[in-house]
């Protein structure tokens, strides 16, 4: 029982680190942390029984709240990346237009 709760505490710690990684833009690190957190959470469920439901409930609630925050941050990051990609494509088209104009002027 205690091992399961310790694993939930570890999963909470990993979720906090994952949140920090997302906030600073370390997406690869966040992906790795999310995978570890998933594995640890799965192991915790295998070890937990019905005896410590009260203790588990608060930790699971904290994990759920962190997951909501992580999802929100990840969606915002996705939108930012999408906007940057769109700007990059527009910039590429603009530069290609300049190249075409210069080539035509030189002929």
Secondary structure, DSSP 4 states (H G I P E B T S, - for coil): -HHHHHHHHHHHHHHHHHHHHHHHT-HHHHHHHHHHHHHHHHHHHHH--STTHHHHHHHHHHHHHHHHHHHHHHHHHHHHHHHHHHHHHHHHHHHHHHHHHHHHHH-
